[in-house]
Amino acid sequence: MQPETRTEQRNAVGADVRHSLSEKDREAVAAMRKEVAGGLALALLSTVQSEGVAPVAAVVMSPWTDLALTGGRLEDHADDDPLLTKEMLSKTAASYLNGHDPRDPLASPLYGALAGRPPIQLHVGTSEVLLDDTRRYAERARAAGVEAVAHVWEGMTHVFPSSVGTLEAAEKALSLIATFLGEKLGTRTEATGSPA
């Protein structure tokens, strides 16, 4: 069930995060989301951190971080993306925002104050119009002192890591994610590949 407004959606995800934590393990939580939910997860970090929840890490796949749609990739490489178009994203943003400012950091985490965020790992393909959303967010996060690594995968499309069992790159990306989260959560895993 999808909430009708951006506030309800953000509050619902935040409630899920808070509900899943007991007082003794509030710091041992990691956020992992994809696409629209990836942007929501990044925006949610500021909300839960202000409430005393301290995620140890975040992983996002193809996050939509700029609902103002200012990324050059939307125009310059529109033909590369077989799944998303600027027109599609524009209509989705208008519906989601319902007249709200697209540069509000709670809608578009690219515009937020990113200092103090936990380590973040991002995955995106070169064949998607949201490539700039990932790159720019990672650059701004690093400039704010955040440990943020964007893995850019040549020729991959939107949310490709979900195609595990089909794409070799998906297997490698998930291995990197497992290693990253294992390190941050204090467990041990091994990566079998690296980004293209």
Secondary structure as UniProt FT lines:
FT   HELIX           6..19
FT   HELIX           23..25
FT   TURN            26..27
FT   STRAND          30..34
FT   HELIX           35..50
FT   TURN            51..52
FT   STRAND          57..61
FT   TURN            67..68
FT   HELIX           73..76
FT   HELIX           78..80
FT   HELIX           86..97
FT   TURN            98..99
FT   TURN            102..103
FT   TURN            105..107
FT   HELIX           109..111
FT   TURN            115..116
FT   STRAND          120..125
FT   TURN            126..127
FT   TURN            129..130
FT   HELIX           131..143
FT   TURN            144..145
FT   STRAND          148..153
FT   TURN            154..155
FT   TURN            158..159
FT   HELIX           160..163
FT   TURN            164..166
FT   HELIX           168..185
//
